[in-house]
Amino acid sequence: MGKVRRGGYVFFTWKGDHSPRHVHVYRNGVLVVKWDLDDHQPMVGTASRRVRALIQELDNEGAL
């Protein structure tokens, strides 16, 4: 499991989790979005522009 805190959000990924490759994003303990990292779209919930930017930044850094 990977856990990263950034911008008031917590980003979780699990190695060996089901396809597609995705990240769970929480704020204050509540799921904000489950984001498909391959197709760049939400699987559950909605992502603000800020959350999408943070996801892209973390993915580019290899943190997800």
Distance bins in CASP14 RR format, pairs under 12 A and 6 or more apart:
PFRMAT RR
TARGET T0000
AUTHOR 0000-0000-0000
RMODE 2
METHOD distances of the structure
MODEL  1
1 10 0 0 0 0 0 1 0 0 0 0 0
1 11 0 0 0 0 0 1 0 0 0 0 0
1 12 1 0 0 1 0 0 0 0 0 0 0
1 13 1 0 0 1 0 0 0 0 0 0 0
1 14 1 0 1 0 0 0 0 0 0 0 0
1 15 1 0 0 1 0 0 0 0 0 0 0
1 16 0 0 0 0 1 0 0 0 0 0 0
1 17 0 0 0 0 1 0 0 0 0 0 0
1 23 0 0 0 0 0 1 0 0 0 0 0
1 24 0 0 0 0 0 1 0 0 0 0 0
1 64 0 0 0 0 0 1 0 0 0 0 0
2 10 0 0 0 0 0 1 0 0 0 0 0
2 11 0 0 0 0 1 0 0 0 0 0 0
2 12 1 0 0 1 0 0 0 0 0 0 0
2 13 1 0 1 0 0 0 0 0 0 0 0
2 14 1 0 0 1 0 0 0 0 0 0 0
2 15 1 0 0 1 0 0 0 0 0 0 0
2 16 0 0 0 0 0 1 0 0 0 0 0
2 17 0 0 0 0 0 1 0 0 0 0 0
2 23 0 0 0 0 1 0 0 0 0 0 0
2 24 0 0 0 0 0 1 0 0 0 0 0
2 58 0 0 0 0 0 1 0 0 0 0 0
2 62 0 0 0 0 0 1 0 0 0 0 0
2 63 0 0 0 0 1 0 0 0 0 0 0
2 64 0 0 0 0 1 0 0 0 0 0 0
3 9 0 0 0 0 0 1 0 0 0 0 0
3 10 1 0 0 1 0 0 0 0 0 0 0
3 11 1 0 0 1 0 0 0 0 0 0 0
3 12 1 0 1 0 0 0 0 0 0 0 0
3 13 0 0 0 0 1 0 0 0 0 0 0
3 14 0 0 0 0 1 0 0 0 0 0 0
3 23 0 0 0 0 0 1 0 0 0 0 0
3 24 0 0 0 0 1 0 0 0 0 0 0
3 25 0 0 0 0 0 1 0 0 0 0 0
3 26 0 0 0 0 1 0 0 0 0 0 0
3 58 0 0 0 0 0 1 0 0 0 0 0
3 63 0 0 0 0 1 0 0 0 0 0 0
3 64 0 0 0 0 0 1 0 0 0 0 0
4 10 1 0 0 1 0 0 0 0 0 0 0
4 11 1 0 1 0 0 0 0 0 0 0 0
4 12 0 0 0 0 1 0 0 0 0 0 0
4 13 0 0 0 0 1 0 0 0 0 0 0
4 23 0 0 0 0 1 0 0 0 0 0 0
4 24 0 0 0 0 0 1 0 0 0 0 0
4 25 0 0 0 0 0 1 0 0 0 0 0
4 26 0 0 0 0 0 1 0 0 0 0 0
4 54 0 0 0 0 1 0 0 0 0 0 0
4 55 0 0 0 0 0 1 0 0 0 0 0
4 57 0 0 0 0 0 1 0 0 0 0 0
4 58 1 0 1 0 0 0 0 0 0 0 0
4 59 0 0 0 0 0 1 0 0 0 0 0
4 61 0 0 0 0 1 0 0 0 0 0 0
4 62 0 0 0 0 1 0 0 0 0 0 0
4 63 1 0 1 0 0 0 0 0 0 0 0
4 64 1 0 0 1 0 0 0 0 0 0 0
5 11 1 0 0 1 0 0 0 0 0 0 0
5 12 0 0 0 0 0 1 0 0 0 0 0
5 25 0 0 0 0 0 1 0 0 0 0 0
5 26 0 0 0 0 1 0 0 0 0 0 0
5 27 0 0 0 0 0 1 0 0 0 0 0
5 29 0 0 0 0 0 1 0 0 0 0 0
5 54 0 0 0 0 0 1 0 0 0 0 0
5 58 0 0 0 0 0 1 0 0 0 0 0
5 63 0 0 0 0 0 1 0 0 0 0 0
6 23 0 0 0 0 0 1 0 0 0 0 0
6 25 0 0 0 0 1 0 0 0 0 0 0
6 26 0 0 0 0 0 1 0 0 0 0 0
6 27 0 0 0 0 0 1 0 0 0 0 0
6 50 0 0 0 0 0 1 0 0 0 0 0
6 51 0 0 0 0 0 1 0 0 0 0 0
6 53 0 0 0 0 0 1 0 0 0 0 0
6 54 1 0 1 0 0 0 0 0 0 0 0
6 55 0 0 0 0 1 0 0 0 0 0 0
6 56 0 0 0 0 0 1 0 0 0 0 0
6 57 1 0 0 1 0 0 0 0 0 0 0
6 58 1 0 0 1 0 0 0 0 0 0 0
6 59 0 0 0 0 0 1 0 0 0 0 0
6 61 0 0 0 0 1 0 0 0 0 0 0
6 63 0 0 0 0 1 0 0 0 0 0 0
6 64 0 0 0 0 0 1 0 0 0 0 0
7 25 0 0 0 0 0 1 0 0 0 0 0
7 26 0 0 0 0 0 1 0 0 0 0 0
7 27 0 0 0 0 1 0 0 0 0 0 0
7 32 0 0 0 0 0 1 0 0 0 0 0
7 48 0 0 0 0 0 1 0 0 0 0 0
7 50 1 0 0 1 0 0 0 0 0 0 0
7 51 0 0 0 0 1 0 0 0 0 0 0
7 53 0 0 0 0 0 1 0 0 0 0 0
7 54 1 0 0 1 0 0 0 0 0 0 0
7 55 0 0 0 0 0 1 0 0 0 0 0
7 57 0 0 0 0 0 1 0 0 0 0 0
7 58 0 0 0 0 0 1 0 0 0 0 0
8 25 0 0 0 0 0 1 0 0 0 0 0
8 26 0 0 0 0 1 0 0 0 0 0 0
8 27 1 0 0 1 0 0 0 0 0 0 0
8 28 0 0 0 0 1 0 0 0 0 0 0
8 29 0 0 0 0 0 1 0 0 0 0 0
8 32 0 0 0 0 0 1 0 0 0 0 0
8 50 0 0 0 0 1 0 0 0 0 0 0
8 51 0 0 0 0 0 1 0 0 0 0 0
8 54 0 0 0 0 1 0 0 0 0 0 0
9 23 0 0 0 0 0 1 0 0 0 0 0
9 24 0 0 0 0 0 1 0 0 0 0 0
9 25 1 0 1 0 0 0 0 0 0 0 0
9 26 1 0 0 1 0 0 0 0 0 0 0
9 27 1 0 1 0 0 0 0 0 0 0 0
9 28 0 0 0 0 1 0 0 0 0 0 0
9 29 0 0 0 0 1 0 0 0 0 0 0
9 30 0 0 0 0 0 1 0 0 0 0 0
9 31 0 0 0 0 0 1 0 0 0 0 0
9 32 1 0 0 1 0 0 0 0 0 0 0
9 33 0 0 0 0 1 0 0 0 0 0 0
9 35 0 0 0 0 0 1 0 0 0 0 0
9 47 0 0 0 0 0 1 0 0 0 0 0
9 48 0 0 0 0 0 1 0 0 0 0 0
9 50 0 0 0 0 1 0 0 0 0 0 0
9 51 1 0 0 1 0 0 0 0 0 0 0
9 52 0 0 0 0 0 1 0 0 0 0 0
9 53 0 0 0 0 0 1 0 0 0 0 0
9 54 1 0 0 1 0 0 0 0 0 0 0
9 55 0 0 0 0 1 0 0 0 0 0 0
9 57 0 0 0 0 0 1 0 0 0 0 0
9 58 0 0 0 0 1 0 0 0 0 0 0
10 23 0 0 0 0 0 1 0 0 0 0 0
10 24 0 0 0 0 1 0 0 0 0 0 0
10 25 1 0 0 1 0 0 0 0 0 0 0
10 26 1 0 1 0 0 0 0 0 0 0 0
10 27 1 0 0 1 0 0 0 0 0 0 0
10 28 0 0 0 0 1 0 0 0 0 0 0
10 29 1 0 0 1 0 0 0 0 0 0 0
10 30 0 0 0 0 0 1 0 0 0 0 0
10 31 0 0 0 0 0 1 0 0 0 0 0
10 32 0 0 0 0 1 0 0 0 0 0 0
10 33 0 0 0 0 0 1 0 0 0 0 0
10 51 0 0 0 0 0 1 0 0 0 0 0
10 54 0 0 0 0 0 1 0 0 0 0 0
10 58 0 0 0 0 0 1 0 0 0 0 0
11 22 0 0 0 0 0 1 0 0 0 0 0
11 23 1 0 1 0 0 0 0 0 0 0 0
11 24 1 0 0 1 0 0 0 0 0 0 0
11 25 1 0 1 0 0 0 0 0 0 0 0
11 26 0 0 0 0 1 0 0 0 0 0 0
11 27 0 0 0 0 0 1 0 0 0 0 0
11 31 0 0 0 0 0 1 0 0 0 0 0
11 32 0 0 0 0 0 1 0 0 0 0 0
11 33 0 0 0 0 0 1 0 0 0 0 0
11 34 0 0 0 0 0 1 0 0 0 0 0
11 35 0 0 0 0 1 0 0 0 0 0 0
11 37 0 0 0 0 0 1 0 0 0 0 0
11 47 0 0 0 0 0 1 0 0 0 0 0
11 51 0 0 0 0 1 0 0 0 0 0 0
11 54 1 0 0 1 0 0 0 0 0 0 0
11 55 1 0 0 1 0 0 0 0 0 0 0
11 56 0 0 0 0 0 1 0 0 0 0 0
11 57 0 0 0 0 0 1 0 0 0 0 0
11 58 1 0 0 1 0 0 0 0 0 0 0
11 59 0 0 0 0 1 0 0 0 0 0 0
11 61 0 0 0 0 0 1 0 0 0 0 0
11 62 0 0 0 0 0 1 0 0 0 0 0
11 63 1 0 0 1 0 0 0 0 0 0 0
11 64 1 0 0 1 0 0 0 0 0 0 0
12 22 0 0 0 0 1 0 0 0 0 0 0
12 23 1 0 0 1 0 0 0 0 0 0 0
12 24 1 0 1 0 0 0 0 0 0 0 0
12 25 1 0 0 1 0 0 0 0 0 0 0
12 26 1 0 0 1 0 0 0 0 0 0 0
12 29 0 0 0 0 0 1 0 0 0 0 0
12 31 0 0 0 0 1 0 0 0 0 0 0
12 32 0 0 0 0 0 1 0 0 0 0 0
12 33 0 0 0 0 0 1 0 0 0 0 0
12 34 0 0 0 0 1 0 0 0 0 0 0
12 35 0 0 0 0 0 1 0 0 0 0 0
12 55 0 0 0 0 0 1 0 0 0 0 0
12 58 0 0 0 0 0 1 0 0 0 0 0
12 63 0 0 0 0 0 1 0 0 0 0 0
12 64 0 0 0 0 1 0 0 0 0 0 0
13 20 0 0 0 0 0 1 0 0 0 0 0
13 21 0 0 0 0 1 0 0 0 0 0 0
13 22 1 0 0 1 0 0 0 0 0 0 0
13 23 1 0 1 0 0 0 0 0 0 0 0
13 24 1 0 0 1 0 0 0 0 0 0 0
13 25 0 0 0 0 0 1 0 0 0 0 0
13 34 0 0 0 0 0 1 0 0 0 0 0
13 35 0 0 0 0 0 1 0 0 0 0 0
13 37 0 0 0 0 1 0 0 0 0 0 0
13 55 0 0 0 0 0 1 0 0 0 0 0
13 58 0 0 0 0 1 0 0 0 0 0 0
13 59 0 0 0 0 1 0 0 0 0 0 0
13 62 0 0 0 0 0 1 0 0 0 0 0
13 63 0 0 0 0 1 0 0 0 0 0 0
13 64 1 0 1 0 0 0 0 0 0 0 0
14 21 0 0 0 0 0 1 0 0 0 0 0
14 22 0 0 0 0 1 0 0 0 0 0 0
14 23 0 0 0 0 1 0 0 0 0 0 0
14 24 0 0 0 0 1 0 0 0 0 0 0
14 34 0 0 0 0 0 1 0 0 0 0 0
14 64 0 0 0 0 0 1 0 0 0 0 0
15 21 0 0 0 0 0 1 0 0 0 0 0
15 64 0 0 0 0 0 1 0 0 0 0 0
16 22 0 0 0 0 0 1 0 0 0 0 0
17 23 0 0 0 0 1 0 0 0 0 0 0
17 24 0 0 0 0 1 0 0 0 0 0 0
17 34 0 0 0 0 0 1 0 0 0 0 0
17 36 0 0 0 0 0 1 0 0 0 0 0
17 37 0 0 0 0 0 1 0 0 0 0 0
17 43 0 0 0 0 0 1 0 0 0 0 0
17 64 0 0 0 0 0 1 0 0 0 0 0
18 34 0 0 0 0 0 1 0 0 0 0 0
18 36 0 0 0 0 0 1 0 0 0 0 0
18 43 0 0 0 0 0 1 0 0 0 0 0
19 36 0 0 0 0 1 0 0 0 0 0 0
19 37 0 0 0 0 0 1 0 0 0 0 0
19 38 0 0 0 0 1 0 0 0 0 0 0
19 39 0 0 0 0 0 1 0 0 0 0 0
19 43 0 0 0 0 0 1 0 0 0 0 0
20 34 0 0 0 0 0 1 0 0 0 0 0
20 35 0 0 0 0 0 1 0 0 0 0 0
20 36 1 0 1 0 0 0 0 0 0 0 0
20 37 1 0 0 1 0 0 0 0 0 0 0
20 38 1 0 1 0 0 0 0 0 0 0 0
20 39 1 0 0 1 0 0 0 0 0 0 0
20 40 0 0 0 0 0 1 0 0 0 0 0
20 41 0 0 0 0 1 0 0 0 0 0 0
20 42 0 0 0 0 0 1 0 0 0 0 0
20 43 1 0 0 1 0 0 0 0 0 0 0
21 34 0 0 0 0 0 1 0 0 0 0 0
21 35 0 0 0 0 1 0 0 0 0 0 0
21 36 1 0 0 1 0 0 0 0 0 0 0
21 37 1 0 1 0 0 0 0 0 0 0 0
21 38 1 0 1 0 0 0 0 0 0 0 0
21 39 0 0 0 0 1 0 0 0 0 0 0
21 40 0 0 0 0 0 1 0 0 0 0 0
21 43 0 0 0 0 0 1 0 0 0 0 0
21 55 0 0 0 0 0 1 0 0 0 0 0
21 59 0 0 0 0 1 0 0 0 0 0 0
21 62 0 0 0 0 0 1 0 0 0 0 0
21 64 0 0 0 0 1 0 0 0 0 0 0
22 33 0 0 0 0 1 0 0 0 0 0 0
22 34 1 0 1 0 0 0 0 0 0 0 0
22 35 1 0 1 0 0 0 0 0 0 0 0
22 36 1 0 1 0 0 0 0 0 0 0 0
22 37 1 0 1 0 0 0 0 0 0 0 0
22 38 0 0 0 0 1 0 0 0 0 0 0
22 39 0 0 0 0 1 0 0 0 0 0 0
22 40 0 0 0 0 0 1 0 0 0 0 0
22 41 0 0 0 0 0 1 0 0 0 0 0
22 42 0 0 0 0 1 0 0 0 0 0 0
22 43 1 0 0 1 0 0 0 0 0 0 0
22 44 0 0 0 0 1 0 0 0 0 0 0
22 47 0 0 0 0 0 1 0 0 0 0 0
22 55 0 0 0 0 0 1 0 0 0 0 0
22 59 0 0 0 0 0 1 0 0 0 0 0
22 64 0 0 0 0 1 0 0 0 0 0 0
23 31 0 0 0 0 0 1 0 0 0 0 0
23 32 0 0 0 0 0 1 0 0 0 0 0
23 33 0 0 0 0 1 0 0 0 0 0 0
23 34 1 0 0 1 0 0 0 0 0 0 0
23 35 1 0 1 0 0 0 0 0 0 0 0
23 36 0 0 0 0 1 0 0 0 0 0 0
23 37 1 0 0 1 0 0 0 0 0 0 0
23 38 0 0 0 0 0 1 0 0 0 0 0
23 40 0 0 0 0 0 1 0 0 0 0 0
23 42 0 0 0 0 0 1 0 0 0 0 0
23 43 0 0 0 0 1 0 0 0 0 0 0
23 44 0 0 0 0 0 1 0 0 0 0 0
23 47 0 0 0 0 0 1 0 0 0 0 0
23 51 0 0 0 0 0 1 0 0 0 0 0
23 52 0 0 0 0 0 1 0 0 0 0 0
23 54 0 0 0 0 1 0 0 0 0 0 0
23 55 1 0 0 1 0 0 0 0 0 0 0
23 56 0 0 0 0 0 1 0 0 0 0 0
23 57 0 0 0 0 0 1 0 0 0 0 0
23 58 1 0 0 1 0 0 0 0 0 0 0
23 59 0 0 0 0 1 0 0 0 0 0 0
23 62 0 0 0 0 0 1 0 0 0 0 0
23 63 0 0 0 0 1 0 0 0 0 0 0
23 64 1 0 1 0 0 0 0 0 0 0 0
24 30 0 0 0 0 0 1 0 0 0 0 0
24 31 1 0 0 1 0 0 0 0 0 0 0
24 32 0 0 0 0 1 0 0 0 0 0 0
24 33 1 0 0 1 0 0 0 0 0 0 0
24 34 1 0 1 0 0 0 0 0 0 0 0
24 35 0 0 0 0 1 0 0 0 0 0 0
24 36 0 0 0 0 0 1 0 0 0 0 0
24 37 0 0 0 0 0 1 0 0 0 0 0
24 42 0 0 0 0 0 1 0 0 0 0 0
24 43 0 0 0 0 1 0 0 0 0 0 0
24 44 0 0 0 0 1 0 0 0 0 0 0
24 45 0 0 0 0 0 1 0 0 0 0 0
24 47 0 0 0 0 0 1 0 0 0 0 0
24 51 0 0 0 0 0 1 0 0 0 0 0
24 55 0 0 0 0 0 1 0 0 0 0 0
24 64 0 0 0 0 0 1 0 0 0 0 0
25 31 1 0 0 1 0 0 0 0 0 0 0
25 32 1 0 1 0 0 0 0 0 0 0 0
25 33 1 0 1 0 0 0 0 0 0 0 0
25 34 1 0 0 1 0 0 0 0 0 0 0
25 35 1 0 0 1 0 0 0 0 0 0 0
25 36 0 0 0 0 0 1 0 0 0 0 0
25 37 0 0 0 0 0 1 0 0 0 0 0
25 42 0 0 0 0 1 0 0 0 0 0 0
25 43 0 0 0 0 0 1 0 0 0 0 0
25 44 0 0 0 0 0 1 0 0 0 0 0
25 45 0 0 0 0 1 0 0 0 0 0 0
25 46 0 0 0 0 0 1 0 0 0 0 0
25 47 1 0 0 1 0 0 0 0 0 0 0
25 48 0 0 0 0 0 1 0 0 0 0 0
25 50 0 0 0 0 0 1 0 0 0 0 0
25 51 1 0 1 0 0 0 0 0 0 0 0
25 52 0 0 0 0 1 0 0 0 0 0 0
25 54 0 0 0 0 1 0 0 0 0 0 0
25 55 1 0 0 1 0 0 0 0 0 0 0
25 58 0 0 0 0 1 0 0 0 0 0 0
25 64 0 0 0 0 0 1 0 0 0 0 0
26 32 1 0 0 1 0 0 0 0 0 0 0
26 33 0 0 0 0 1 0 0 0 0 0 0
26 34 0 0 0 0 0 1 0 0 0 0 0
26 35 0 0 0 0 0 1 0 0 0 0 0
26 44 0 0 0 0 0 1 0 0 0 0 0
26 45 0 0 0 0 0 1 0 0 0 0 0
26 51 0 0 0 0 0 1 0 0 0 0 0
27 33 0 0 0 0 1 0 0 0 0 0 0
27 45 0 0 0 0 0 1 0 0 0 0 0
27 47 0 0 0 0 0 1 0 0 0 0 0
27 48 0 0 0 0 0 1 0 0 0 0 0
27 50 0 0 0 0 0 1 0 0 0 0 0
27 51 0 0 0 0 1 0 0 0 0 0 0
27 54 0 0 0 0 0 1 0 0 0 0 0
30 45 0 0 0 0 0 1 0 0 0 0 0
31 42 0 0 0 0 0 1 0 0 0 0 0
31 43 0 0 0 0 0 1 0 0 0 0 0
31 44 1 0 0 1 0 0 0 0 0 0 0
31 45 1 0 0 1 0 0 0 0 0 0 0
31 46 0 0 0 0 0 1 0 0 0 0 0
31 47 0 0 0 0 0 1 0 0 0 0 0
31 51 0 0 0 0 0 1 0 0 0 0 0
32 42 0 0 0 0 1 0 0 0 0 0 0
32 44 0 0 0 0 1 0 0 0 0 0 0
32 45 1 0 0 1 0 0 0 0 0 0 0
32 46 1 0 0 1 0 0 0 0 0 0 0
32 47 1 0 0 1 0 0 0 0 0 0 0
32 48 0 0 0 0 1 0 0 0 0 0 0
32 50 0 0 0 0 0 1 0 0 0 0 0
32 51 1 0 0 1 0 0 0 0 0 0 0
32 52 0 0 0 0 0 1 0 0 0 0 0
32 54 0 0 0 0 0 1 0 0 0 0 0
32 55 0 0 0 0 0 1 0 0 0 0 0
33 40 0 0 0 0 0 1 0 0 0 0 0
33 41 0 0 0 0 1 0 0 0 0 0 0
33 42 1 0 1 0 0 0 0 0 0 0 0
33 43 1 0 0 1 0 0 0 0 0 0 0
33 44 1 0 0 1 0 0 0 0 0 0 0
33 45 1 0 1 0 0 0 0 0 0 0 0
33 46 1 0 0 1 0 0 0 0 0 0 0
33 47 1 0 1 0 0 0 0 0 0 0 0
33 48 0 0 0 0 1 0 0 0 0 0 0
33 50 0 0 0 0 0 1 0 0 0 0 0
33 51 1 0 0 1 0 0 0 0 0 0 0
33 52 0 0 0 0 1 0 0 0 0 0 0
33 54 0 0 0 0 0 1 0 0 0 0 0
33 55 0 0 0 0 1 0 0 0 0 0 0
34 41 0 0 0 0 0 1 0 0 0 0 0
34 42 1 0 0 1 0 0 0 0 0 0 0
34 43 1 0 1 0 0 0 0 0 0 0 0
34 44 1 0 1 0 0 0 0 0 0 0 0
34 45 1 0 0 1 0 0 0 0 0 0 0
34 46 0 0 0 0 0 1 0 0 0 0 0
34 47 0 0 0 0 1 0 0 0 0 0 0
34 51 0 0 0 0 0 1 0 0 0 0 0
34 55 0 0 0 0 0 1 0 0 0 0 0
35 41 1 0 0 1 0 0 0 0 0 0 0
35 42 1 0 1 0 0 0 0 0 0 0 0
35 43 1 0 0 1 0 0 0 0 0 0 0
35 44 0 0 0 0 1 0 0 0 0 0 0
35 45 0 0 0 0 1 0 0 0 0 0 0
35 46 0 0 0 0 0 1 0 0 0 0 0
35 47 1 0 0 1 0 0 0 0 0 0 0
35 48 0 0 0 0 0 1 0 0 0 0 0
35 51 1 0 0 1 0 0 0 0 0 0 0
35 52 1 0 0 1 0 0 0 0 0 0 0
35 53 0 0 0 0 0 1 0 0 0 0 0
35 54 0 0 0 0 0 1 0 0 0 0 0
35 55 1 0 1 0 0 0 0 0 0 0 0
35 56 0 0 0 0 1 0 0 0 0 0 0
35 58 0 0 0 0 0 1 0 0 0 0 0
35 59 0 0 0 0 1 0 0 0 0 0 0
35 64 0 0 0 0 1 0 0 0 0 0 0
36 42 1 0 0 1 0 0 0 0 0 0 0
36 43 1 0 1 0 0 0 0 0 0 0 0
36 44 0 0 0 0 1 0 0 0 0 0 0
36 45 0 0 0 0 0 1 0 0 0 0 0
36 47 0 0 0 0 0 1 0 0 0 0 0
36 52 0 0 0 0 0 1 0 0 0 0 0
36 55 0 0 0 0 0 1 0 0 0 0 0
36 59 0 0 0 0 0 1 0 0 0 0 0
36 64 0 0 0 0 0 1 0 0 0 0 0
37 43 0 0 0 0 0 1 0 0 0 0 0
37 47 0 0 0 0 0 1 0 0 0 0 0
37 52 0 0 0 0 0 1 0 0 0 0 0
37 55 1 0 0 1 0 0 0 0 0 0 0
37 56 0 0 0 0 1 0 0 0 0 0 0
37 58 0 0 0 0 1 0 0 0 0 0 0
37 59 1 0 0 1 0 0 0 0 0 0 0
37 60 0 0 0 0 0 1 0 0 0 0 0
37 62 0 0 0 0 0 1 0 0 0 0 0
37 63 0 0 0 0 0 1 0 0 0 0 0
37 64 1 0 0 1 0 0 0 0 0 0 0
38 59 0 0 0 0 0 1 0 0 0 0 0
38 64 0 0 0 0 0 1 0 0 0 0 0
40 47 0 0 0 0 1 0 0 0 0 0 0
40 52 0 0 0 0 1 0 0 0 0 0 0
40 55 0 0 0 0 1 0 0 0 0 0 0
40 56 0 0 0 0 1 0 0 0 0 0 0
40 59 0 0 0 0 1 0 0 0 0 0 0
41 47 0 0 0 0 1 0 0 0 0 0 0
41 52 0 0 0 0 1 0 0 0 0 0 0
41 55 0 0 0 0 0 1 0 0 0 0 0
42 48 0 0 0 0 0 1 0 0 0 0 0
42 51 0 0 0 0 1 0 0 0 0 0 0
42 52 0 0 0 0 1 0 0 0 0 0 0
42 55 0 0 0 0 0 1 0 0 0 0 0
45 51 0 0 0 0 0 1 0 0 0 0 0
46 52 0 0 0 0 0 1 0 0 0 0 0
47 53 0 0 0 0 1 0 0 0 0 0 0
47 54 0 0 0 0 1 0 0 0 0 0 0
47 55 1 0 0 1 0 0 0 0 0 0 0
47 56 0 0 0 0 0 1 0 0 0 0 0
48 54 0 0 0 0 1 0 0 0 0 0 0
48 55 0 0 0 0 0 1 0 0 0 0 0
49 55 0 0 0 0 0 1 0 0 0 0 0
49 56 0 0 0 0 0 1 0 0 0 0 0
50 56 0 0 0 0 0 1 0 0 0 0 0
50 57 0 0 0 0 0 1 0 0 0 0 0
51 57 0 0 0 0 0 1 0 0 0 0 0
51 58 0 0 0 0 0 1 0 0 0 0 0
52 58 0 0 0 0 0 1 0 0 0 0 0
52 59 0 0 0 0 0 1 0 0 0 0 0
53 59 0 0 0 0 0 1 0 0 0 0 0
53 60 0 0 0 0 0 1 0 0 0 0 0
54 60 0 0 0 0 0 1 0 0 0 0 0
54 61 0 0 0 0 0 1 0 0 0 0 0
54 63 0 0 0 0 0 1 0 0 0 0 0
54 64 0 0 0 0 0 1 0 0 0 0 0
55 61 0 0 0 0 0 1 0 0 0 0 0
55 62 0 0 0 0 0 1 0 0 0 0 0
55 63 0 0 0 0 1 0 0 0 0 0 0
55 64 1 0 0 1 0 0 0 0 0 0 0
56 62 0 0 0 0 0 1 0 0 0 0 0
56 63 0 0 0 0 0 1 0 0 0 0 0
56 64 0 0 0 0 1 0 0 0 0 0 0
57 63 0 0 0 0 1 0 0 0 0 0 0
57 64 0 0 0 0 1 0 0 0 0 0 0
58 64 1 0 1 0 0 0 0 0 0 0 0
END
